[in-house]
Amino acid sequence: MSAATDTPRTNLLGLSREQMEAFFVSLGEKKFRAAQVMKWIHQEGCDDFESMTNLSKPLRARLEESAEIRGPKVVYEGTSSDGTRKWVLEVEDGSYVETVLIPADNGARRTLCVSSQVGCSLDCSFCSTGKQGFQRNLTSAEIIGQVWVAQQRAGGRMSAPDGRRAITNVVMMGMGEPLLNYDSVLPSMKLMLDDNAYGMSKRRVTLSTSGVVPMIDKLGDDIDVSLAISLHAANDELRSELVPLNRKYNIRTLLDACQRYLAKCGDARHITIEYTLIKDVNDQQVHAQELIALLDELPCKINLIPFNPFPHSGYEKPSRNQVMRFQSWLYELGHTAMVRTTRGDDIDAACGQLVGKVKDRTKRHERYIQSIQLDAD
């Protein structure tokens, strides 16, 4: 890339097709240039305008002056014993975020877990990410940049060396609450679906939320990706303890929003219910009974996630036998549930373990450390 000019250049990496078309129109170019450049960026992993040989030399020169393709910087890459890969990425302000690629089905399914915020603006009691506090929302370039980097590291282009897609699924389930960064998350997901970018099926792109009800309604108006709900409890008292956002949007309000979302999708779809099993907190038979009664009328599937311990959380992981018992109770009550296999825990890449490096402007991490010290005294 050429040296930076005095005028800030537009980072094309995070622009949706509509935004890219508007950019080229502003240059006096035809809209079809957007599709050409998107393919170079997202399908070829190209960050050099001079290499885009189907563009004229004058246009390439103009792009060098007015635009750039800049993704996050890889500061760490680790591979777990189970094949899970984690990248720690440095973003604009020097903060770190994490993204994780999880292989399954002998590598046929490769799911990328993508972060949306530096830290997390929520404070779920069982999640180590939340204990790091919150700095800021990621830009769309920093969000889709995680896909861009992971694809290059895992395969180089749309396909891996073995001929299979480098990334088959994306879940907005990394650091942060994606619906509280809507303006950046939406164009990023549009790029995931766009045939000129990553060309993924809407059923293979999942947004996971703790339950920001107004934004679930807005999401249904704008895009119909798969929706996952971090529920973790079937009564408001317990859920408010685990997921403080429940005090603002209770379970009934949240499930009503899920029904509205499904109605807008217009096809046979279901909600994924994420339920982290915590020893002696939400893993008893009465909790299974409450869960099934609650979800009776919602088309859904349940993912059971054994709690991943982190220091000073105050929670414990249930035994494998208890996890299997909970799954059996759900089955006996007429609902199947999958147990999510813990992946990447030896490199701190498992669900709830992503922490990154956060310049916490909320002071939440500082208060958390102080409370630990007080308990120790």
C-alpha positions as CSV (number, residue, x, y, z in Angstrom):
1,M,0.0,0.0,0.0
2,S,1.2,3.6,-0.6
3,A,2.2,5.9,2.2
4,A,-0.7,7.6,4.0
5,T,-1.8,11.0,2.8
6,D,-3.0,13.9,4.9
7,T,-6.7,13.0,4.1
8,P,-7.9,10.0,6.0
9,R,-8.5,7.1,3.7
10,T,-11.7,5.0,3.7
11,N,-11.1,1.5,5.0
12,L,-13.0,-0.7,2.4
13,L,-12.8,-3.8,4.5
14,G,-15.9,-3.2,6.5
15,L,-18.2,-1.7,3.9
16,S,-21.4,-3.6,2.9
17,R,-22.3,-3.8,-0.8
18,E,-24.6,-0.8,-0.5
19,Q,-21.8,1.2,1.3
20,M,-19.2,0.1,-1.2
21,E,-21.4,1.1,-4.2
22,A,-22.0,4.5,-2.6
23,F,-18.2,4.9,-2.2
24,F,-17.5,4.2,-5.9
25,V,-20.4,6.5,-7.0
26,S,-18.7,9.2,-4.9
27,L,-15.6,8.7,-7.0
28,G,-17.6,9.0,-10.2
29,E,-17.4,5.3,-10.9
30,K,-20.1,2.7,-11.8
31,K,-21.6,0.7,-9.1
32,F,-20.4,-2.6,-10.5
33,R,-16.9,-1.7,-9.3
34,A,-18.1,-2.5,-5.8
35,A,-18.6,-6.2,-6.6
36,Q,-15.2,-6.4,-8.3
37,V,-13.3,-5.0,-5.3
38,M,-15.4,-6.9,-2.7
39,K,-14.4,-10.2,-4.4
40,W,-10.7,-9.2,-4.3
41,I,-10.9,-8.3,-0.6
42,H,-13.1,-11.1,0.8
43,Q,-12.6,-14.0,-1.6
44,E,-9.0,-13.5,-2.5
45,G,-7.8,-11.9,0.7
46,C,-6.2,-9.1,-1.2
47,D,-5.2,-5.8,0.5
48,D,-3.2,-4.4,-2.4
49,F,-5.1,-2.3,-5.0
50,E,-2.2,-2.7,-7.5
51,S,-2.9,-6.5,-7.6
52,M,-6.6,-5.9,-8.7
53,T,-5.9,-6.4,-12.4
54,N,-9.4,-6.0,-13.6
55,L,-9.4,-2.4,-12.5
56,S,-7.9,0.3,-14.7
57,K,-4.5,1.7,-13.7
58,P,-6.0,5.2,-13.1
59,L,-8.7,3.7,-10.8
60,R,-6.1,1.7,-8.9
61,A,-4.1,4.9,-8.4
62,R,-7.2,6.8,-7.1
63,L,-7.9,4.0,-4.7
64,E,-4.3,4.1,-3.4
65,E,-4.9,7.8,-2.6
66,S,-8.4,7.6,-1.2
67,A,-8.9,4.1,0.3
68,E,-7.2,1.3,2.1
69,I,-7.8,-2.3,3.1
70,R,-6.7,-2.7,6.7
71,G,-7.6,-5.5,9.0
72,P,-6.7,-6.2,12.7
73,K,-3.2,-7.3,13.5
74,V,-2.6,-10.9,14.7
75,V,-0.6,-10.8,18.0
76,Y,-1.1,-14.4,19.0
77,E,-2.2,-17.6,17.3
78,G,-2.8,-20.8,19.2
79,T,-4.0,-24.3,18.3
80,S,-5.7,-26.5,20.9
81,S,-5.1,-30.2,21.2
82,D,-8.6,-30.7,19.7
83,G,-7.9,-28.6,16.6
84,T,-9.6,-25.4,17.8
85,R,-7.7,-22.3,16.7
86,K,-7.6,-19.0,18.5
87,W,-6.4,-15.6,17.3
88,V,-5.7,-12.6,19.5
89,L,-6.1,-9.5,17.3
90,E,-5.0,-6.0,18.0
91,V,-7.5,-3.3,17.0
92,E,-7.2,0.4,16.5
93,D,-6.7,1.6,20.1
94,G,-4.2,-1.1,21.0
95,S,-6.9,-3.3,22.7
96,Y,-7.0,-7.0,22.0
97,V,-10.0,-9.1,21.0
98,E,-10.2,-12.8,20.4
99,T,-11.8,-14.9,17.7
100,V,-12.0,-18.7,17.6
101,L,-12.3,-21.3,14.8
102,I,-13.9,-24.6,16.0
103,P,-13.7,-27.7,13.7
104,A,-16.4,-30.4,14.0
105,D,-17.6,-33.4,12.0
106,N,-14.1,-34.3,11.0
107,G,-13.5,-30.8,9.7
108,A,-16.5,-30.6,7.5
109,R,-18.0,-27.9,9.8
110,R,-15.7,-25.0,10.8
111,T,-17.4,-22.5,13.0
112,L,-15.8,-19.1,13.6
113,C,-16.8,-17.3,16.9
114,V,-16.6,-13.6,16.3
115,S,-16.3,-10.7,18.8
116,S,-18.4,-7.5,18.5
117,Q,-17.0,-5.4,21.4
118,V,-13.8,-4.7,23.2
119,G,-14.8,-6.5,26.4
120,C,-18.5,-6.6,27.1
121,S,-20.9,-3.9,28.1
122,L,-23.0,-6.5,30.1
123,D,-21.8,-8.3,33.3
124,C,-23.1,-11.8,33.2
125,S,-21.9,-13.4,36.5
126,F,-20.6,-16.7,34.9
127,C,-18.7,-15.1,32.0
128,S,-15.0,-14.2,32.3
129,T,-15.3,-11.8,29.4
130,G,-17.7,-9.6,31.3
131,K,-15.3,-9.4,34.2
132,Q,-12.8,-7.7,32.0
133,G,-15.1,-4.6,31.7
134,F,-15.8,-2.7,28.5
135,Q,-13.9,-0.3,26.3
136,R,-15.8,0.3,23.1
137,N,-17.7,-1.1,20.2
138,L,-15.7,-2.6,17.3
139,T,-16.0,-1.1,13.9
140,S,-17.5,-3.1,11.0
141,A,-13.9,-3.4,9.6
142,E,-12.7,-4.9,12.9
143,I,-15.6,-7.3,13.0
144,I,-15.5,-8.6,9.5
145,G,-11.7,-8.4,9.8
146,Q,-11.8,-11.3,12.1
147,V,-13.4,-13.4,9.4
148,W,-11.0,-12.0,6.8
149,V,-7.9,-12.9,9.0
150,A,-9.2,-16.4,10.0
151,Q,-10.0,-17.3,6.4
152,Q,-6.5,-16.4,5.3
153,R,-4.9,-18.2,8.2
154,A,-7.1,-21.3,7.8
155,G,-7.2,-21.6,4.0
156,G,-6.1,-18.5,2.2
157,R,-9.2,-18.1,0.1
158,M,-12.8,-19.2,0.2
159,S,-11.6,-22.9,0.2
160,A,-9.0,-24.5,2.4
161,P,-6.2,-26.6,0.9
162,D,-8.3,-29.8,1.2
163,G,-11.0,-28.2,-1.0
164,R,-13.5,-27.6,1.8
165,R,-14.6,-24.1,2.9
166,A,-12.1,-22.5,5.4
167,I,-15.1,-21.2,7.4
168,T,-18.6,-22.9,7.0
169,N,-20.4,-21.1,9.9
170,V,-20.1,-17.8,11.8
171,V,-21.5,-17.1,15.2
172,M,-21.6,-13.6,16.7
173,M,-20.9,-15.1,20.1
174,G,-17.4,-13.9,21.0
175,M,-16.6,-10.9,23.2
176,G,-19.4,-8.5,23.6
177,E,-23.2,-8.1,23.1
178,P,-23.7,-7.8,19.3
179,L,-27.1,-6.1,19.5
180,L,-25.5,-3.2,21.5
181,N,-23.2,-2.6,18.5
182,Y,-25.9,-2.9,15.8
183,D,-24.6,-0.3,13.4
184,S,-21.4,-2.2,12.9
185,V,-22.7,-5.7,13.3
186,L,-25.4,-5.4,10.6
187,P,-23.1,-4.5,7.7
188,S,-20.6,-7.2,8.9
189,M,-23.3,-9.8,8.7
190,K,-24.5,-8.6,5.3
191,L,-20.9,-9.2,4.1
192,M,-21.0,-12.7,5.5
193,L,-24.1,-13.4,3.4
194,D,-23.1,-11.5,0.2
195,D,-22.2,-13.7,-2.8
196,N,-19.5,-11.1,-3.6
197,A,-17.9,-11.6,-0.2
198,Y,-18.3,-14.8,1.9
199,G,-21.5,-16.1,0.4
200,M,-22.8,-17.9,3.5
201,S,-26.3,-19.2,4.0
202,K,-28.4,-17.1,6.4
203,R,-28.9,-20.4,8.4
204,R,-25.1,-20.6,8.9
205,V,-24.7,-17.1,10.3
206,T,-25.9,-16.9,13.9
207,L,-26.3,-13.9,16.2
208,S,-26.3,-14.6,19.9
209,T,-27.8,-12.1,22.3
210,S,-28.5,-11.9,26.0
211,G,-31.9,-10.4,25.2
212,V,-31.8,-6.8,24.0
213,V,-35.5,-6.9,23.0
214,P,-35.9,-3.7,21.0
215,M,-32.9,-4.6,18.8
216,I,-34.2,-8.1,18.2
217,D,-37.3,-6.5,16.7
218,K,-35.0,-4.2,14.6
219,L,-32.9,-7.2,13.5
220,G,-36.0,-8.9,12.2
221,D,-36.7,-5.9,10.0
222,D,-33.2,-5.8,8.5
223,I,-31.9,-9.3,8.1
224,D,-33.0,-12.9,8.9
225,V,-29.9,-14.7,10.2
226,S,-30.3,-17.4,12.7
227,L,-30.9,-16.2,16.3
228,A,-29.6,-17.6,19.5
229,I,-30.7,-16.6,23.0
230,S,-28.4,-16.8,26.0
231,L,-31.1,-17.8,28.5
232,H,-29.3,-19.9,31.2
233,A,-32.3,-19.8,33.6
234,A,-36.1,-20.4,33.2
235,N,-37.3,-18.0,36.0
236,D,-36.7,-14.3,36.3
237,E,-35.2,-14.4,39.8
238,L,-32.4,-16.7,38.9
239,R,-31.9,-15.2,35.4
240,S,-31.6,-11.7,36.8
241,E,-28.8,-13.0,39.0
242,L,-26.9,-14.7,36.1
243,V,-27.8,-12.2,33.3
244,P,-28.4,-8.7,34.8
245,L,-30.0,-7.5,31.5
246,N,-33.0,-9.6,32.5
247,R,-34.0,-6.9,35.0
248,K,-34.7,-4.7,32.1
249,Y,-36.1,-7.2,29.6
250,N,-37.6,-10.2,31.5
251,I,-38.0,-13.7,30.2
252,R,-41.6,-13.3,28.9
253,T,-40.7,-10.1,27.1
254,L,-37.7,-11.8,25.5
255,L,-39.6,-14.9,24.4
256,D,-42.4,-12.7,22.9
257,A,-39.6,-10.9,20.8
258,C,-38.4,-14.3,19.7
259,Q,-41.8,-15.2,18.4
260,R,-42.0,-11.9,16.5
261,Y,-38.6,-12.6,15.0
262,L,-39.6,-16.0,13.8
263,A,-42.7,-14.6,12.2
264,K,-40.7,-12.1,10.2
265,C,-38.3,-14.8,8.9
266,G,-41.2,-16.3,7.0
267,D,-39.8,-19.8,6.8
268,A,-39.5,-22.9,9.0
269,R,-37.0,-21.6,11.5
270,H,-36.2,-22.1,15.2
271,I,-34.4,-20.2,18.0
272,T,-31.3,-21.7,19.6
273,I,-31.6,-21.6,23.4
274,E,-28.2,-21.5,25.1
275,Y,-28.2,-22.8,28.6
276,T,-25.0,-22.9,30.6
277,L,-25.1,-25.6,33.2
278,I,-23.6,-24.4,36.6
279,K,-23.3,-26.9,39.5
280,D,-26.1,-26.6,42.0
281,V,-27.3,-23.3,40.5
282,N,-29.4,-24.3,37.4
283,D,-28.7,-28.0,36.8
284,Q,-31.4,-29.7,39.0
285,Q,-34.5,-31.5,37.8
286,V,-36.8,-28.6,38.8
287,H,-34.8,-26.4,36.5
288,A,-35.3,-28.8,33.6
289,Q,-39.0,-28.9,34.3
290,E,-39.2,-25.1,34.4
291,L,-37.2,-24.8,31.1
292,I,-39.5,-27.2,29.2
293,A,-42.7,-25.5,30.5
294,L,-41.2,-22.1,29.5
295,L,-40.3,-23.2,26.0
296,D,-43.4,-25.2,25.3
297,E,-44.7,-22.9,22.5
298,L,-41.4,-21.6,21.1
299,P,-39.9,-23.4,18.1
300,C,-36.4,-24.0,19.4
301,K,-33.5,-26.2,20.0
302,I,-31.5,-26.3,23.3
303,N,-27.8,-26.2,23.5
304,L,-26.5,-27.3,27.0
305,I,-23.1,-25.7,27.8
306,P,-21.2,-27.0,30.8
307,F,-19.8,-24.0,32.7
308,N,-16.1,-23.3,31.9
309,P,-14.5,-22.3,35.2
310,F,-12.3,-19.2,35.6
311,P,-10.6,-18.0,38.8
312,H,-12.8,-16.5,41.5
313,S,-16.0,-16.9,39.6
314,G,-17.7,-18.6,42.6
315,Y,-19.2,-21.2,40.3
316,E,-18.3,-24.8,39.5
317,K,-18.7,-27.1,36.5
318,P,-21.2,-29.8,37.0
319,S,-20.0,-33.4,36.6
320,R,-20.5,-35.1,33.3
321,N,-23.0,-37.4,34.9
322,Q,-25.1,-34.5,36.1
323,V,-24.9,-32.9,32.6
324,M,-26.2,-36.2,31.1
325,R,-28.9,-36.4,33.8
326,F,-30.1,-32.9,32.9
327,Q,-30.2,-33.8,29.2
328,S,-32.2,-37.0,30.0
329,W,-34.7,-35.0,32.1
330,L,-35.3,-32.7,29.1
331,Y,-35.7,-35.8,26.8
332,E,-38.2,-37.4,29.2
333,L,-40.2,-34.1,29.2
334,G,-40.4,-34.2,25.4
335,H,-37.5,-32.0,24.3
336,T,-34.2,-33.0,22.8
337,A,-31.1,-31.0,23.7
338,M,-27.5,-31.1,22.5
339,V,-24.6,-30.9,24.9
340,R,-22.0,-28.6,23.5
341,T,-18.6,-30.2,23.7
342,T,-16.1,-28.0,25.5
343,R,-13.5,-27.1,22.8
344,G,-10.2,-25.2,23.1
345,D,-10.2,-24.9,26.9
346,D,-6.4,-25.6,27.0
347,I,-5.8,-22.3,25.1
348,D,-8.7,-20.4,26.9
349,A,-10.8,-20.5,23.8
350,A,-13.9,-22.2,25.3
351,C,-17.3,-20.5,25.7
352,G,-17.1,-17.8,28.3
353,Q,-13.3,-17.8,28.5
354,L,-12.5,-15.1,25.9
355,V,-10.9,-12.1,27.7
356,G,-8.6,-10.2,25.3
357,K,-6.9,-7.0,26.5
358,V,-9.4,-4.3,27.5
359,K,-8.7,-0.8,28.6
360,D,-11.8,-0.9,30.8
361,R,-13.4,2.5,30.9
362,T,-16.2,1.1,33.1
363,K,-13.8,0.3,36.0
364,R,-15.7,-3.0,36.3
365,H,-12.5,-5.1,36.2
366,E,-10.9,-3.0,38.9
367,R,-13.9,-3.4,41.2
368,Y,-13.9,-7.2,40.4
369,I,-10.3,-7.5,41.5
370,Q,-10.9,-5.4,44.6
371,S,-13.8,-7.7,45.6
372,I,-11.5,-10.8,45.2
373,Q,-8.9,-9.1,47.4
374,L,-11.5,-8.3,50.0
375,D,-12.8,-11.9,50.0
376,A,-9.2,-13.1,50.5
377,D,-8.7,-10.9,53.5
